[in-house]
Amino acid sequence: ILDAREALQKGLLSRVVDDERVFEEAALSAERICAGAPLVARWHKQWVRRLMTGAPLDEAERRAAFDFLATEDYREGLDAFLNKRAPVFKGR
């Protein structure tokens, strides 16, 4: 079993915070997730649950991994990035 610092060194974590800042950092992380595209958050949850089964992806699942490219939110996010502005996601 690894402690937090060792897990960070091995690249398993993106950051480590002191115990007294855990709830603050969790709230900030939740805010970042909520500010993102809602479809992406939903798809990430589905993918994590699916990948936890350990079964290989079938062809339909591999194709579905690219469905985001056809969404309005993807186009909005790309346009916002290219034009250096905050995106306005609609969940479509």
LINFEN-V121657 format. One record per residue. N is the residue number from 1. NEAR is the number of other ideal C-beta (glycine too) atoms within 10 Angstrom. D_CENTER is the distance of its C-alpha to the mean C-alpha in Angstrom with 1 decimal. Layout:
BEGIN
n: <N | N>
near: <NEAR | NEAR>
d_center: <D_CENTER | D_CENTER>
END
This chain:
BEGIN
n: <1 | 2 | 3 | 4 | 5 | 6 | 7 | 8 | 9 | 10 | 11 | 12 | 13 | 14 | 15 | 16 | 17 | 18 | 19 | 20 | 21 | 22 | 23 | 24 | 25 | 26 | 27 | 28 | 29 | 30 | 31 | 32 | 33 | 34 | 35 | 36 | 37 | 38 | 39 | 40 | 41 | 42 | 43 | 44 | 45 | 46 | 47 | 48 | 49 | 50 | 51 | 52 | 53 | 54 | 55 | 56 | 57 | 58 | 59 | 60 | 61 | 62 | 63 | 64 | 65 | 66 | 67 | 68 | 69 | 70 | 71 | 72 | 73 | 74 | 75 | 76 | 77 | 78 | 79 | 80 | 81 | 82 | 83 | 84 | 85 | 86 | 87 | 88 | 89 | 90 | 91 | 92>
near: <4 | 11 | 9 | 13 | 10 | 12 | 13 | 14 | 12 | 9 | 7 | 10 | 13 | 7 | 8 | 15 | 13 | 8 | 7 | 7 | 11 | 11 | 10 | 11 | 13 | 11 | 10 | 12 | 12 | 10 | 10 | 9 | 12 | 9 | 10 | 15 | 20 | 14 | 18 | 17 | 14 | 11 | 16 | 12 | 10 | 11 | 14 | 9 | 9 | 13 | 11 | 8 | 7 | 6 | 9 | 7 | 13 | 9 | 7 | 7 | 13 | 10 | 10 | 15 | 11 | 8 | 11 | 14 | 9 | 8 | 18 | 13 | 19 | 17 | 13 | 16 | 18 | 12 | 11 | 14 | 10 | 8 | 8 | 6 | 9 | 7 | 17 | 9 | 20 | 12 | 12 | 12>
d_center: <25.4 | 23.7 | 23.7 | 20.8 | 22.4 | 23.0 | 19.5 | 18.4 | 21.1 | 20.1 | 16.6 | 15.1 | 13.8 | 12.7 | 15.3 | 18.0 | 19.7 | 23.1 | 23.6 | 24.8 | 21.6 | 19.2 | 19.2 | 19.0 | 16.0 | 14.3 | 15.3 | 14.0 | 10.5 | 10.8 | 12.3 | 9.6 | 7.1 | 10.3 | 11.2 | 8.6 | 9.5 | 10.2 | 10.4 | 6.8 | 6.0 | 9.2 | 8.7 | 5.8 | 8.4 | 11.1 | 10.2 | 10.0 | 13.2 | 14.7 | 14.3 | 15.7 | 18.9 | 19.6 | 21.3 | 20.9 | 19.3 | 22.0 | 22.7 | 21.4 | 18.0 | 17.9 | 18.9 | 16.4 | 13.6 | 14.9 | 15.5 | 13.0 | 15.7 | 18.1 | 16.4 | 17.8 | 14.5 | 13.8 | 17.3 | 17.0 | 14.0 | 16.0 | 19.2 | 17.9 | 16.8 | 20.1 | 22.1 | 20.5 | 19.9 | 17.4 | 15.9 | 17.1 | 14.9 | 16.9 | 14.9 | 16.9>
END
